[in-house]
């Protein structure tokens, strides 16, 4: 490693430490997702520097390398997790460096998992209740990943973290730093650690994230630490308890371990409860009165305002009143009300909405739908598919995204007209701050996508265009009728509607 230039390092007066706990004083004063600089911009002046970029998975690392190198030559190496190396672009956190060498590599998800120490591993000697107060230890998922991180980060000047922008991603950020930050120039310095925030892996999005680096979010990472510890303690304690309990009562159990999942088991309880309700449901007959109204040769069905009745005799009596009346029975029109009603455009699509739409509209199950959406994300067609946001952030380029879709031969004409009139961005929804809603990132040309992959892309693209379109307008007509012989039980309603302005319905 090269000798660190401590005179140029803003934090040289502070003793560097490899412990992340010791770096808490460097916590940023502005939101971590905002661009910021925490190192001295004179760092590396007049000399070459090395910046290592670490992504969450190899496919993302490849996309980052292609985006930053502008499609140029990259030298790759590594048997397991590939590492790409190239020079340029310049690094705006060290603008006076004579040369910037970039190394881009990745991990493969979490670097560590949590477990109990060896003294708590015995089922016989440890009461399950003790596990709630037991300490936990972190163990590498794969020792080779830790060694890989230490090799690529040894002697580098900056670390840039490119994990997914969610809680799990933030947790992996700090797992990576635990492995290798102390190996940076100057024995490790959190001021020279940055975090890229991105929601798509197109070259333009990669460059945008690279030019607006922020900091990792320690608070989100700690929330994952807490969740992991809770999952471990609850899952293991209840698994041991219920396995012992049922094995002592049922000798023919076909499983050595009855596993308990803190999320899965309660969900299974809901499913079982609903199944029992369906199996034990006893249908109960009900009766309605129908009023048929002939209009221009078409029979219209008027709905009985009193609704369902579980007493057949009462309904039969009402029908008998009409049949046995000494005079002709007429249905009198009491009112005709016509109004224009707006059908609101859909809110921007989050993960739950996408999975529901794929299941209902396309007949694709949640697991398959999410797998397809993730492949589309990794291929640069969609934004990150795991998001809770239902509102576009102010920074989101709606017009630019629409322009990309205006070249599509299926809905390009509609999008072109929408661009002329201007997109309509609703005020509702919630921006959760992790990722924007799911949107198309680039146009899918004819034949590029096939099968269910094409169908999911089509659904997301149409939903995005619909979410910034005009509302649909319907003309609704309600006719209220009454039969005097039936008194208060003689009210009926006929309702109908006609589309006046299709708005977003023209695209979905």
C-alpha positions, 0 to 999 in steps of 0.5 A: 500500500502507498503511504497515506498523505495524512496532511491532506486528510481532514480527519488526520488529527483523529485516530482512525479506527476499524470499528464502526462504532467508533465512527458514529461521530462522523454521522452526517448532519443532512439526510444520508440520501442527499449528496454530500462531501465529508472528506477534504477535497484536496485529498490525493492532489497531484497523485493517482488514487484508487476508488473501489465500488462494491455492489450487492450482486455481480450483475449490478457490478457489471452494470456499474462498470459498464455505466462508469466506463461508458462502455469502454474497455474494462479489465476483469478478474476474479474466479468467484466474484468478478472485479472490473478495473478501468481508469476515469471518469474523474472522482468529484470527491478528489477532483485534483487527483492526477489519475483515478483507477476504479475497481468494481466488484460485488458481494452476493447478498449478506456477508454475515448471518447471526447465530447463537454461541456454541454454549446455546446450541444444545437442545437438551441442556438449554431451555428455549426461554433462555434464548431470549436473553442469550447473546448472538454472534455474527458469522460469515456466510462465506469466508471467501467473500470476506477475503475477496473484500479485503483483497480488493479494498487493501490500500484503496483511497475511497470506498463507494457502496452500491447496495440496494437502497433499502434497509437490507442494503444499508445493513450490507453496506456496514457488513462490507465496511466491517470487513475492509474499511480498516484496510484503506489508506490511512488505516481506514477513514469513514470520511472517505466512504460514500454510498450511491443511491439509485433505482435503475441501472441504466448508464444514465442512472448510474452516472447520476448516482455517481455524481451525487454520492451520499453516506450510508445510513447507520440507523437503517442498518441497525434496524435490520440488526434488531430484526435479525436478532428477533427473527433468530431468537423467536424462530429458534426458541419456538421451533425448539419448544414446539418440536419437543412439545409435539414429539412427546405427544405424537410419535408418528410425526414425519419431521425431525424439526417443526420449524417456526417462522416469525412471519410465515407461521402467523401467516399460515394461521390466517390461511388455516383460519380462512380455510376453516371458515370456508369449510364450515360455512353454511349457506343461507338462502335469501330472496329479492324482488326483481322489477323488469322495465322494458325500454326501447325493446331492451329489458332493464333490471331495477334493483330493489332498494330494500336489498336481500331478505332472509324471510321468504314469506315477507317477499311472497306477500309483497309479490302477492299484493301486486298480483292480487291488486284490483287495479293495474299496478304501475311503477312510477318514475320519481326522479331521473338524475344525471351527473358526470363522475370522474374515475381517478387515474391509478396511483403510481405502482408499488410492489404490492400493487404490481403483484396484485395486478400480475395475479388478477390481470395476467394470472401470474403468481406473486413469486413468479411476478417478482422474479420477472420484475427483478430480471427486467430491473437487472436488464435495465427495463424497469426500476427497482421492483421492491418499493413501498412508494406510491408517489413520484419524488420531485426529482423523478423525470416524468417527462423524460420517461414519457419521451422514452415511451413515445417511440413505442408503436403500441402506445407511442401516439397516446404518449405523444398527445399526453406530452403535448397536453402535459402529464398530470401528477396526482397529489395523493400517494406516499413517497417512502424515500427508499425507491420511487414507484415501479416505472419503465426505464427504457423502451422495449423494442419489438421482439426484445421481450417475450412471454410473461416477461413481455406481459409484465413489462407491458403492464408496468409501462401502461400503468405508468402512463395511466398514472400521469394521464387525465381522469376518465369521465363517465355520465351516470344516470340514476332512475328512481321508481316506486310502486305505491301498492308496496309502500316503503318496500316499493322503491327500486333503482335503475343505474347506468353510465356512459363513457364521456372522456376515456382519459387513462382508460385509453391506455390500460 
